[in-house]
Amino acid sequence: MSNYNELISRVKELSVIESIGGLLAWDQETFMPPKGAQLRSESLAYLSKTAHSALINPEMGSLLDSLENDNLTDIESANIREIRRSYDKATKLPTSLVEEMARHKSHALQIWQKARAENDFTQFAPALEKNLDLACQAAEHYGYEENIYDAMLDIYEQGMTVSQLDLLFAGLRKEIVPLVKAIGESTSKPDLTFLKSTSFSEEGQRDFSLRVAKAIGFDFEGGRMDTSTHPFCSGAGPDDVRFTTRYDESFPFGCLYGVMHETGHGLYEQGLSREHEGTPLGKAVSLGVHESQSRLWENVVGRSREFWNHWLSDFCEVFPDVGDLDLDTIHCAVNNVEPSLIRVEADEATYNLHIMIRYEVEKALVNGNVKVNDLPQFWNSQMENYLGITPPDDAQGVLQDIHWSMGAFGYFPTYTLGNLYASQLWEATLRDIPDLPSLISRGETQPLLDWMRTNIHIHGSRWEPDDLILQATGEKPSSDAFIRYLKQKFQHLYNLS
């Protein structure tokens, strides 16, 4: 066996361990009985320890050293680059810390679920404090030049830093805040009467959202949809992709767009290369690119007039109590812009303000500028500052997101990056398929999925995120396309000059 083949064989074994962990984590949030929590945390800790020990084995380092100066193909070089990145990061962490982080994340998730259900942040605070401490320990081991938060951001989008995000968010806020203000002052308001006068059954929401997920390409022979406290997408590979949703019988669009969002993630996973499964070439390149796929299907497609031109009749069939609902009414309703409490239900214009809030909160937390016990008050002050509203309780405020229970500090900014990438990819798709909107209005979304398969999914981690976006669109990543998209859409919807 050549050194390259031996290295890939080891990496594929690590991928199997990762897949087992993914399935255990999925089960933990869907079907695991409450009393299984303790054993599950030990199981996940064991898997993390085992995978980490295998990754940092000195033989892995020797194999990498022997290959980096070889005459490799482009694909081999890309695999080596990404394996080296993972190896170098892993060798900075003690295995005992990796094991403890996995054990506590599993424990903290159960505590968060209970605290959220009972609307009591004080139950979750000690678990969050420990997650924060463990994340900071890991960041110190990784190292950073300017801000400890940089080391956390790099986990989810390599190379991302506070200095870059401060600049990005400042520019976005400069464009978004005046737009939201103008929309608020507009006399054009959507008619939401049908939402206030109708109950949308859980069964109906599941039926309709499943129809949409199947139609836009999710393969339910290689995946499934279930229910969880917070929607997510997980699984064991491109032929076993699991995603979840949740239901609110007074608001059907929370479920629909949650499903479209997670379906976007699932389509990416199902579109990855089977040939390179278990290697970096068979894995998504970054969370930002992953979020571009979910935000594209959820918003650019799902909230478009063309989408509803095709799906309105199905919606009215599933929910006959909405009456004679017309296209203009539902299109305006799903694009209602209004400062709101819940991030995952936020409109496109205010969504990134929710991300900015979490970014500022996380920066303050990890740098010791705010204490965990003071977090609800700090959160509420940021909500008032960015959105002009104050959460009435913890469940609709600081407890609403799952991420901190998982120790995922640094994840939130990838949602904004996903929005930016999605708009840029959409513009590139329209250049190649000019009649795409009319196709979508007839329910024909396969050309869009095919374009994403060819230009994003199949490449896995062949290129780094910025290079992948450049390859796909011909332009370096920027916020320009997203700003154009927002302004064009909402200026039209709200009759703004």
Buried (B, 14 or more C-beta within 10 A) or exposed (E): EEBBEBBBEBBBEBBEBBBBBBBBBBBBBBEBEEEBBEEBBBBBBBBBBBBBEBBBBEEBBEBBEBBEEEEBEEBBBBBBBBBBBBBEBBBBBEBEBBBBBBBBBBBBBBBBBEBBEEBBBEBBBEBBBBBBEBBBBBBEBBEBEEBBBBBBBBBBBBEBBBEBBBEBBEEBBEBBBEBBEBBBEBEEEBBEEBBEEBEBBBEBBBBBBBBBBEBBBBBEEBBBBEBBBBBBBBBBBBBBBBBBBBBBBEBBBBBBBBBBBBBBBBBBBBBBBEEBBBBBBBBBBBBBBBBBBBBBBBBBBBBBBBBBBBBBEBBBEBBEEBEEBEEEBBBBBBBBBBBBBBBBBBBBBBBBBBBBBBBBBBBBBBEEEBEBEEBBEBBBBBBEEBBEEEBEEBBBBBBBBBBBBBBBBBBBBBBBBBBBBBBBBBBBBBEEBEEBBEBBBEBBBEBBBBBBBEBBBBBBBBBBBBBBBBEBBEEEBBBEBBBEBBBEBBBEBBEBE
